[in-house]
Amino acid sequence: AAGVIQSPRHLIKEKRETATLKCYPIPRHDTVYWYQQGPGQDPQFLISFYEKMQSDKGSIPDRFSAQQFSDYHSELNMSSLELGDSALYFCASSLYRRLAGLSSYNEQFFGPGTRLTVL
Amino acid sequence: EDQVTQSPEALRLQEGESSSLNCSYTVSGLRGLFWYRQDPGKGPEFLFTLYSAGEEKEKERLKATLTKKESFLHITAPKPEDSATYLCAVQGQTGANNLFFGTGTRLTVIP
């Protein structure tokens, strides 16, 4: 079965540089999420998109922005990189589903991640 | 504020020694509780979704259960390949669909 694709898998940047991470969701999934995971930490939610519109916003720095395109792939743009931005960045995708009588829930499937190192 | 606490932080088991991992949660209305497995440097791998107290799900040597305050991941007769970090995450009723993760339990199964 097709999985979430992320590119690049590894990225090394200097301080104050910019970086762009790409995510290709599972086919027919309509929602994309971005998470940041520092060493030894749990994934922290950054931002999400549903049907190409921003749906939720977490702890995403103002230096970062993201968008979802017409083909549902998403890009996370990171500017003025800092040493503390070094982390694993995961993209997850899901299909919005409504459970009869209850609100929605959705299982998120994660990509392999992009390891960003800022020197 | 949503809170997820996993225990223990780390667990070492002999191969075949069954045990349970705990995930305690505080959330304003639970829409779903999710278990993931994560290997070092890799993305979390989806295991289970539970969304109502009393629900149970099984997959090979793993069984997840849910009460109104906590979830357990039972591992029966584990093998070395079960070694990984197991993450618990919740979705609350606030409307946001993102997952709120616990810090995980790092499981090591010794041959």
Interface residues (C-beta under 8 A of the other chain):
Chain A: V4 T31 Y33 Y35 Q41 D42 P43 Q44 F45 S48 Y50 S55 D56 G58 L88 F90 A92 S94 Y96 L99 L102 S103 S104 Y105 N106 E107 Q108 F109 F110 G111 P112 G113 R115
Chain B: R31 G32 F34 Y36 G41 K42 G43 P44 E45 F46 T49 Y51 L87 Q91 Q93 A96 N97 N98 L99 F100 F101 G102 T103 G104
